[in-house]
């Protein structure tokens, strides 16, 4: 009985977690379509004219998607060893929970006085779009690149912060309240808008010195925009090169690690045995 249960759990793990099997690919495609459709329905439901016409259809579809995501959520808990540690409180575990929570909460929160609360709950359903990250391979490379470049980006942001505070303070002195620079924070706001090349135009320098300083900030803006792009791009190239080493995409049933060297038989994180997509457990 226990062997049969473990075999079912292993097969479910292969379907849900392994993207390189036919059933795994089919499951991922169905889930992607469901996520996109559910988010589209949330957006259409926010348009009053459309919502009034198709409110019943939206209601039925929303419950259909909610039940589907609920089943998926509990299946992931079922196939995960130590689910509280490895799934429920993980990033994707929380996102999966938020994907189903609002619809169930709307059952208990009723009455005209709570309509605003219900709207907030319904808005949380948009978080389902974050579930897409699990199925986009490039998202992992981007995530690793951002994490690896966080120290460089932090230093870059400190430099930018220093520039805008300094320039905002100088502009407050040069232009003064009569030209819209009523305070140093107001001057910093202008410096941020100018440095990022947004240029709302709600505040503009009128003196010769102020316009000269503004020109310098505008020119600096083009150079500053390119810096974080270069930092992240460099880390992405490094991540791609590292990724080529990890040819085994087998997902560990215990900790869900999917970075293993080619031919690895055991998870490098927790030591759990790895099984190929067509390989059954020797029970």
N, C-alpha and C positions, 0 to 999 in steps of 0.2 A: 504493500500500500504506500509505504514511504518512498520506495523506488519510483513508483508511478507518479507520485506527487512531484518528486524532484525532476523527473523527465518532462512533465508538463511545464514546470517552472523554467527549465532550461530552454524548451522550445519557445516559450513566450519571450524569454530574454533575447533569443536569437531574432525573433520577429521585431521586437520593439527597439532593441539597442543596436542590432547589427544592420548597417545600411548596405552591406555588400552582398546580401542574399536576396533572391527574388521576392520572398514574402516581406523582408525588411524594407526593400525599396518600395513595394506596393503600399505598405503601412505608412511610410514617410510621405509618399505622394498624397495619400488620402488625408493624412493629418495636415499637410500643408494647405490643401484645398479647403479643408474645414476651417482652418485658422483664418485664411484670407477672406472666405465668405462670411464668417462670423463678424470680422472687423468691418467689412463692407456694410453688413446689415446694421451694425451699431451706428455707422456714419449716416446711412440713409434714414435710420429711425430718428435722427436728430433734426431732419428736415421736416417741418410741420406738414407741408402739403403732401409729401410722400407718406409720412407716418399715418396720417388720417385715412388714406386710401388702403394701405396695406398693413394696418396695425395687427390684424389677426394672423396674417401670414408671417409677419415678423415675430409675433409672439410664439407661434408654433416652431418656427425655425430656431429661435433662440433657445427654446427648451430642448430641441433635438441636439443642437450643438453642445449645450450644457451637459446633457446626459452622456453624450459621446466623450467629452473631455473628462467627465467624472469617472467614467469607466477606465479611460486611459490613465488617470491619476492613481486610482487604486491598483491598477495592474502594475504600474511602475513601483508602487510600494511593495506589492506582493513579490516581485522578482528581485528586489534589492535586499541584499544582506545588510543588517543594521540600518534599516531605512531612515530612522531618525538622524543618524549621523551622516549617511551618504546621500540622502535624497530629500527628505521632508523639509529640512532647514537649509538646504542648498539653494543657490540662486534660482535654478530652474524649478526646483520643488516649490518654492514660494510663488514663482510666476504661474506655475500650473494650478496652484491653489487659488490664486487671485482670479484665474480665468473662469472658475466655476462658482466662486463665492457670491458675486453680486446677484445672480439670478435666484439663488436660494434665499438670500437676505430679503429680496423683494417680496417674498411670501409673508414674512413676519412683520415687515415695516409697511403698514397700510394707513390710509387716511390722508386727507388733503393737507394736514399740517406737516406731513412728512414727505411731501413731494420733492422738496429740494434734496433731502437725504437720499431718496430713491434715485434721483438723477446722478448724484455722486457715485452711488453704487453701480449704476449702469455705465458711467463713464470709465470705471475701472476695467470694464470688459475690453477696452482698447489695449490693455496690457497683454492681451493674447498675441499681439503682434511681436512681442518679445520672445514668444515661443519659437519664432522662426529661426532665431540665432542658433538653436540646437542643430538645425538641418542645413545650415549654410557653412560649408567647410572653410570658406575664406574668413568667416567671422572669428574663428579661432586664431588665425594668423594675425588679424587686426587687433584682437584682444591682447595677444602676447606682445605685439609690437608696442601697443600703448603702455602696457605694464613695464616693459623693459626700458622704455624711453621716458618714464615718469620723472626721473631725477633731472634729466636734461630739460624737460618741459617745465618743471618746477622752477629751475634757475632762470629759464627764459621768461616765465611769467613774473618772477621777481624783478627782472630788469624792466619789463614792460610797465609794471606797477610803479617802479621808481620814476620812469620817464613821465608817465601821465600825472603823477603827483607833483613832480617838479614843474612840468610845463603848465599844469592847471594853476599852480600857485603863482607862477610868473605872469600868466595871462590875467589873473585876478588883479595883480598889481598894475600891469600895463593898461588894461582896458577899463577896469573898474565897473561898479554897479550901473553906471549910466549907459554902458554898452551891453548890458545883459549878464555880465560876469559878477553877479551879486554876492558870491561867496566862493571860497576855495573849492568846496565840493562841486559847485556849479561849474567851475573852471576845469575840474578833473573830469566831469561828465563830458564837457566839450572836447577835452583832449582825447578821451577814449573814443568818442564818435569820430573824431578827425583821424586819429591814428589807425583805426580799423577801416578807414576809407568809406564809412557808412554815409556820413555827411547829411544829417537831417536838415540842417540849415536854420534850426530854431534859434541858434546863437551864432553870431559871426563877428570877427574882429573888424574894427573900423579904423584903427590907428595904423600908421605905417609899420611900427615895430611889431604890433600884434599880427598884422598880415604876413610880415616876414617870418615870424615864429611859426605861424600856421603853415606856411609853405614848407618849412623844414620838417614839421611833423607829418605833412602829407607825403613827402618824399620818403621819410623813414617808414611810413606805413607800408609801402610796397616791399621794402626789404624785410620788415618784421613778419609779414604774412608768409613769406617764403621759408622762414626758419623752422617753425613746427612741422611744416610739410616735409622738409628735408630730413628732420630728425626721425619722424615716423616712417618715412620711406626707407631710410637706411635700416631701421630695425625690422621692417617687413622683409627686406631682402635677406637679412640674417635669419629670420624665422623661417622663410621659405627654404633656405639652404639646410637648416636643421631638420625641417620637416621631411626632407628627402631621405634622411637616415632612418626615420621611423616608418618603415614600409608596412609593418604589421598593424592593421587597423582594428584588430580584434579588441572588443570592449570587455574589460574585466567585469565579471558578474558581481563582485563584491564592492569595489570602489569606483567602478565606471571609468577607470583610466583607459585612454585609447591611444597612448603613445608608447608603443613597444617596438623593439628592434625586430627586424625580419627573422623569423624562425624562433622567436621567444615562446617558451612553453609555460612560463609563469609570470604573473604580474610583477612589474618592478617596484610597485608601490606597496602592495600588501602580501604578495607571494601566492595569491590564488592561482590555481591551474587555469590555463587558457585553452579553449577548445575552438577548433576551426568551425566555420559556418555549417559544414556538412558532417561534423564529427559529433557523435553522441557521447554522453558520459558513460564511462565504464562502471555501471552500477552493479 
